[in-house]
């Protein structure tokens, strides 16, 4: 039998751990120069040194800037490569199987598509290879849709009301895109297995207020979309994760100018429960998920374009969130996207935020 002293010590340790898990803060944002109007963002190891690097798509410069991480939370000066017109989102992958990270870049314009940038292994890329997909290609996702050894892509085409699927083939090339109806003006995109059948599915967020779920088949094709209300009028950003710890993937939908994000509980069959609003963010196009306070519950970071800040919503583990904690980020410019990383090798997650309307990337290091 335990003594009362042992019980009290254990209880005190548990309370201390819980209190420590709740404390979260970020350093003042450190600024790194890139090219004009940075918007898209991705985190990967682009030079193979074991440290996380950050890639930023610059809309004014029509370029990608890569900042190579030193592993201590600082970065080298940006290395810039051409990227095509108006880069909106970035997806890193080794498309040609040479051991170097490449980039897929969505081009947000009429007659848009995807540019493939083959990585040289030093933070620079070969000239972009353009693959047409549709008008106003905005968000990208990657997966293996047909079970071969090549990475495939999905892309939402806002003005075509569809999502294009591009099946990968040898040499970082792709088959002709196949379009699937995906709601009115689809934007946000997540590639995950939402119905638990072991195949990648596509979830899009469309501006008519719906989440559209296309269930994948084993041959790289997709079933017609199932529609669930999102309440995110003018919907843009979409994030996925198991926020209520029931073993089923949920969604977070974000609109623009509405000051809310919406939690949609996944039912495990491709459908979602009625959306539940939470106050956070504004025009959050690209959000980040992770356990930022180390309590084993999934949290969410959303951007706020009104003041260039970020909102951290600490998950309760039941699909609900604590009130948002707000942190300065891209002050003086707009913040539409955010990415998480571990830039200094400690136990805290860090953030990278492009400052749209400037020529700067902001790095916020996590701390207690």
C-alpha positions in Angstrom: 0.0 0.0 0.0 1.3 3.5 -0.9 2.0 5.9 1.9 0.1 9.2 1.9 3.4 11.0 1.4 4.0 9.0 -1.8 0.5 9.8 -3.0 0.9 13.5 -2.3 4.3 13.6 -4.1 2.8 11.9 -7.1 -0.1 14.3 -7.2 2.1 17.3 -6.9 4.2 16.0 -9.8 1.1 15.5 -11.9 -0.1 19.0 -11.2 3.3 20.5 -12.0 3.4 18.6 -15.3 -0.1 19.7 -16.2 0.7 23.3 -15.4 3.9 23.1 -17.4 2.0 21.6 -20.4 -0.4 24.6 -20.4 2.3 27.3 -20.6 3.3 28.3 -24.1 4.9 31.3 -25.6 6.9 32.4 -28.6 9.9 34.6 -29.0 9.6 38.0 -30.6 9.5 37.4 -34.4 12.9 37.3 -36.2 12.8 38.8 -39.7 14.4 37.4 -42.8 14.4 39.1 -46.2 12.8 37.3 -49.1 11.2 38.8 -52.3 8.1 40.8 -52.5 4.6 39.7 -51.3 5.6 36.3 -49.7 2.5 34.1 -49.5 2.9 30.4 -49.8 5.1 28.4 -47.3 6.5 24.9 -46.8 9.0 23.3 -44.4 11.4 20.6 -45.5 15.1 19.7 -45.5 16.1 21.0 -48.9 19.9 20.5 -48.6 19.9 17.2 -46.8 21.8 18.3 -43.7 19.2 17.1 -41.2 18.0 20.6 -40.3 14.6 22.0 -41.3 14.5 24.7 -43.9 11.7 27.0 -45.0 10.5 27.7 -48.6 8.4 30.8 -49.3 6.5 31.5 -52.5 6.8 35.2 -53.4 3.9 36.5 -55.5 5.4 39.8 -56.6 8.7 38.2 -57.5 7.0 35.1 -59.0 9.7 33.1 -57.2 10.5 30.7 -54.4 13.0 31.7 -51.6 14.6 29.0 -49.5 16.1 29.8 -46.2 18.4 27.0 -45.0 18.2 26.3 -41.3 21.3 26.1 -39.2 19.6 23.9 -36.6 19.8 26.6 -33.8 16.7 28.6 -34.8 18.5 30.9 -37.3 18.6 30.7 -41.0 21.1 31.6 -43.8 20.2 34.3 -46.4 17.5 33.3 -48.8 18.3 31.5 -52.0 15.8 32.4 -54.7 14.7 30.4 -57.8 12.0 31.1 -60.4 8.7 29.6 -59.6 6.0 30.6 -62.2 3.2 33.1 -61.8 1.7 34.0 -58.5 2.7 31.1 -56.3 -0.2 30.4 -53.9 0.8 27.1 -52.2 3.8 24.8 -52.0 4.1 21.1 -51.6 7.6 19.5 -51.1 8.3 15.9 -52.2 11.1 13.9 -53.9 9.2 13.6 -57.2 12.1 12.2 -59.2 13.5 9.9 -56.5 17.0 11.4 -56.5 17.1 12.0 -52.8 16.6 15.7 -53.0 13.4 17.6 -52.0 11.6 19.1 -55.0 8.6 21.6 -54.9 5.2 21.7 -56.5 3.9 25.2 -56.8 0.3 26.2 -57.5 -0.1 29.1 -59.9 -3.1 31.3 -59.0 -4.1 32.8 -62.4 -6.3 32.3 -65.4 -4.9 29.3 -67.3 -3.1 28.4 -64.1 -1.6 25.1 -63.1 1.3 23.5 -61.3 5.0 24.2 -61.7 7.4 21.4 -60.7 10.8 22.7 -59.4 13.4 20.0 -59.3 15.7 20.4 -56.3 19.5 20.5 -56.6 20.1 19.5 -53.0 21.5 22.9 -52.0 18.3 25.0 -51.6 18.1 25.9 -55.3 16.0 24.5 -58.1 16.0 23.9 -61.8 13.7 26.1 -64.0 10.0 25.3 -63.4 8.2 22.7 -65.5 4.7 23.8 -66.0 1.7 21.4 -65.9 -1.7 23.0 -66.8 -4.6 22.1 -64.5 -7.3 24.8 -64.7 -8.1 28.4 -63.9 -7.0 29.8 -60.6 -5.1 26.8 -59.2 -4.8 27.6 -55.5 -4.2 24.7 -53.2 -2.1 21.5 -53.6 -2.0 18.2 -51.8 0.2 15.1 -52.4 -0.4 11.4 -51.9 -0.1 8.0 -53.6 -3.6 7.6 -55.2 -3.0 4.5 -57.3 -0.5 2.5 -55.2 2.5 2.8 -57.5 5.9 4.2 -56.5 5.3 7.8 -57.7 3.9 10.8 -55.8 0.6 12.1 -57.1 -0.9 15.6 -56.8 -4.3 17.1 -56.3 -5.0 20.8 -57.1 -8.1 22.9 -56.4 -9.1 25.1 -59.4 -11.2 27.9 -58.0 -12.8 29.2 -61.3 -13.4 25.7 -62.7 -15.3 24.4 -59.6 -13.2 21.3 -59.5 -10.2 19.5 -58.1 -7.6 18.1 -60.6 -5.8 14.9 -60.0 -2.4 14.4 -61.5 -1.0 10.9 -61.3 2.8 10.9 -61.1 5.1 9.0 -63.5 8.8 8.6 -64.0 11.1 11.6 -64.2 8.9 13.9 -62.0 6.3 14.0 -64.8 2.6 13.6 -64.5 -0.3 12.2 -66.6 -2.9 14.6 -68.0 -5.0 16.0 -65.1 -8.5 14.6 -64.5 -11.0 17.0 -63.0 -13.7 16.1 -60.4 -16.5 18.5 -59.3 -15.6 19.8 -55.8 -18.1 22.5 -54.9 -18.5 26.1 -56.0 -15.1 27.9 -56.1 -13.1 25.3 -54.1 -10.1 26.6 -52.2 -8.8 24.7 -49.2 -7.6 21.1 -49.7 -6.6 18.2 -47.5 -5.4 14.8 -48.7 -6.0 12.2 -45.9 -7.8 8.9 -45.4 -11.1 10.2 -44.0 -13.2 7.0 -44.3 -10.6 4.5 -42.9 -10.3 2.3 -45.9 -6.6 2.8 -46.4 -6.9 5.0 -49.5 -6.3 8.7 -49.7 -9.3 10.9 -50.0 -9.7 14.5 -51.0 -11.5 17.1 -48.9 -12.1 20.6 -50.4 -13.6 23.7 -48.8 -15.7 25.7 -51.3 -17.0 29.2 -51.1 -20.6 28.1 -51.1 -20.2 27.0 -47.5 -19.6 23.3 -47.9 -16.8 20.7 -47.3 -16.7 18.3 -50.3 -15.2 14.8 -49.6 -14.1 12.7 -52.6 -13.4 9.2 -51.5 -10.4 7.5 -53.3 -10.5 4.3 -55.2 -7.4 2.1 -55.4 -6.8 2.9 -59.1 -6.3 6.7 -58.7 -9.8 7.7 -59.4 -12.3 9.2 -56.9 -16.0 8.8 -56.2 -18.4 11.7 -56.5 -18.2 14.2 -53.6 -20.1 13.9 -50.4 -21.1 17.4 -49.1 -21.2 18.6 -45.5 -22.0 22.1 -44.3 -19.0 24.1 -43.2 -20.6 27.5 -42.3 -17.3 29.1 -43.4 -18.9 31.6 -45.8 -16.2 32.5 -48.3 -14.3 29.4 -47.2 -10.6 29.3 -47.7 -8.4 27.4 -45.3 -8.8 23.8 -44.3 -6.9 21.8 -41.7 -7.3 18.1 -40.7 -6.6 16.1 -37.5 -8.1 14.0 -34.8 -9.1 16.9 -32.5 -11.5 14.9 -30.3 -9.3 11.7 -30.0 -12.0 9.3 -31.3 -9.7 7.8 -34.0 -11.5 9.6 -36.8 -10.2 12.6 -38.7 -11.9 15.9 -38.2 -11.7 19.2 -40.1 -11.2 22.8 -39.3 -12.7 25.3 -41.9 -11.7 28.9 -42.0 -13.3 31.8 -43.9 -12.2 35.3 -44.6 -13.3 38.3 -42.7 -15.6 36.4 -40.4 -13.3 36.1 -37.4 -14.2 32.4 -36.8 -12.9 28.9 -37.5 -15.3 26.0 -37.5 -14.8 22.5 -36.1 -16.4 19.6 -38.1 -16.3 16.3 -36.3 -15.5 13.4 -38.6 -17.9 10.5 -38.6 -15.4 8.1 -40.2 -17.5 7.5 -43.3 -16.7 10.6 -45.4 -19.3 12.8 -43.7 -19.0 15.4 -40.9 -21.2 16.6 -38.1 -22.6 20.2 -38.0 -19.9 22.8 -37.7 -19.1 24.4 -34.3 -17.6 27.9 -34.4 -14.6 29.2 -32.4 -13.4 32.8 -32.4 -10.0 33.0 -34.1 -8.1 34.2 -37.1 -9.2 36.1 -40.2 -8.5 35.0 -43.8 -6.6 32.0 -42.5 -5.6 30.3 -45.8 -3.0 27.9 -44.5 -3.2 26.8 -40.9 -0.9 24.7 -38.7 -1.7 21.8 -36.3 0.4 20.3 -33.6 0.7 19.7 -29.9 2.2 23.1 -29.0 1.8 22.9 -25.2 2.8 19.2 -25.0 -0.4 18.0 -23.3 -1.1 15.3 -25.9 -4.0 17.2 -27.4 -4.0 18.6 -30.9 -3.9 22.4 -31.1 -4.4 24.8 -34.0 -2.6 27.9 -35.2 -4.5 30.3 -37.5 -3.4 33.6 -39.0 -5.1 37.0 -38.6 -4.7 39.2 -41.7 -6.2 42.2 -39.9 -3.0 42.8 -37.9 -0.5 40.2 -39.1 -0.7 38.1 -35.9 -1.4 34.4 -35.2 -3.9 32.9 -32.9 -3.1 29.7 -31.0 -6.1 27.6 -30.0 -5.2 25.0 -27.4 -7.2 21.8 -27.9 -9.2 20.3 -25.0 -9.1 16.8 -26.6 -12.8 16.7 -27.2 -13.1 18.9 -30.3 -13.4 22.1 -28.2 -10.7 24.7 -27.8 -9.6 27.1 -25.1 -9.8 30.9 -25.9 -7.2 31.9 -28.5 -3.8 33.2 -27.5 -2.7 35.9 -29.8 1.0 36.5 -30.8 2.5 39.2 -32.9 4.0 37.8 -36.1 4.1 39.7 -39.4 3.3 43.1 -37.9 2.9 45.9 -40.4 1.9 43.4 -43.1 -0.8 40.7 -43.7 -0.5 37.2 -42.5 -2.4 34.6 -44.6 -0.4 31.4 -44.0 1.7 29.7 -41.3 3.8 26.6 -41.0 5.1 24.8 -38.0 8.6 23.3 -37.6 11.3 22.5 -35.1 14.0 24.9 -36.1 16.2 24.9 -33.0 16.0 21.2 -32.0 14.4 21.8 -28.6 11.1 20.3 -27.5 8.9 23.2 -28.5 7.3 23.7 -31.9 8.2 26.9 -33.8 6.3 28.9 -36.4 7.1 30.5 -39.8 4.9 33.3 -41.1 5.3 35.1 -44.4 4.5 38.8 -44.3 2.3 39.5 -47.3 2.7 43.2 -48.4 6.4 43.1 -47.3 9.5 41.2 -48.3 10.0 39.4 -45.1 9.5 36.0 -43.5 9.0 35.9 -39.7 10.2 33.1 -37.4 8.7 32.6 -34.0 10.5 30.2 -31.7 8.4 28.3 -29.3 9.2 28.5 -25.5 7.6 28.2 -22.2 
